[in-house]
Amino acid sequence: MIEIGSITLWLAAQFFAAAYCLLRAVFDFRKRRPVWGVLGVAAALAILLSPIPTRTAGTNHPAPATSK
């Protein structure tokens, strides 16, 4: 179902990158490095909250008729 250039591929890439950042943040918090842990959580949130590229379909509507 994953095709190159599809929205599904972008979602999977964003999910795995965010999951990696969160895992690194957990390890950093456990090793008593809170600054790196906070940066990892912030990076994961930035990745998850970034816009997802989509394809939009445009429609052309005729101009409304004016009546006098």
C-alpha positions as CSV (number, residue, x, y, z in Angstrom):
1,M,0.0,0.0,0.0
2,I,3.0,2.3,0.4
3,E,3.8,4.0,-2.9
4,I,6.7,6.3,-3.5
5,G,5.4,9.9,-3.3
6,S,2.2,9.0,-1.6
7,I,0.8,10.6,1.5
8,T,1.1,7.2,3.3
9,L,4.9,7.2,2.8
10,W,5.2,10.7,4.3
11,L,3.0,9.7,7.3
12,A,5.2,6.6,7.9
13,A,8.4,8.6,7.7
14,Q,7.1,11.3,10.1
15,F,5.8,8.6,12.5
16,F,9.1,6.7,12.6
17,A,11.2,9.9,13.0
18,A,9.0,11.1,15.8
19,A,9.1,7.7,17.5
20,Y,12.9,7.7,17.3
21,C,13.1,11.2,18.9
22,L,10.7,10.1,21.7
23,L,12.8,7.0,22.4
24,R,16.0,9.0,22.5
25,A,14.3,11.5,24.8
26,V,13.3,8.6,27.2
27,F,16.9,7.3,27.2
28,D,18.2,10.8,27.8
29,F,15.9,11.3,30.7
30,R,16.9,8.0,32.2
31,K,20.6,8.9,32.0
32,R,19.9,12.2,33.8
33,R,20.3,14.5,30.8
34,P,17.1,16.5,31.0
35,V,18.1,19.1,28.4
36,W,18.6,16.5,25.7
37,G,15.4,14.8,26.8
38,V,13.4,18.0,26.5
39,L,15.0,18.7,23.1
40,G,14.0,15.2,21.9
41,V,10.4,15.7,23.0
42,A,10.3,19.1,21.3
43,A,11.7,17.6,18.1
44,A,9.1,14.8,18.1
45,L,6.3,17.3,18.6
46,A,7.7,19.5,15.8
47,I,7.7,16.5,13.5
48,L,4.2,15.4,14.4
49,L,2.7,18.8,14.2
50,S,4.3,19.7,10.9
51,P,1.9,19.9,7.9
52,I,1.4,16.9,5.8
53,P,1.8,17.3,2.0
54,T,-1.5,16.6,0.3
55,R,-2.9,16.7,-3.2
56,T,-5.8,19.0,-3.7
57,A,-8.3,18.8,-6.5
58,G,-9.4,22.1,-7.9
59,T,-12.8,22.7,-9.3
60,N,-13.9,25.5,-11.5
61,H,-17.3,26.9,-10.8
62,P,-19.1,29.1,-13.4
63,A,-19.8,32.7,-12.4
64,P,-23.2,33.3,-10.9
65,A,-25.8,34.6,-13.2
66,T,-26.8,38.2,-12.5
67,S,-30.5,39.0,-12.8
68,K,-31.8,42.6,-13.3
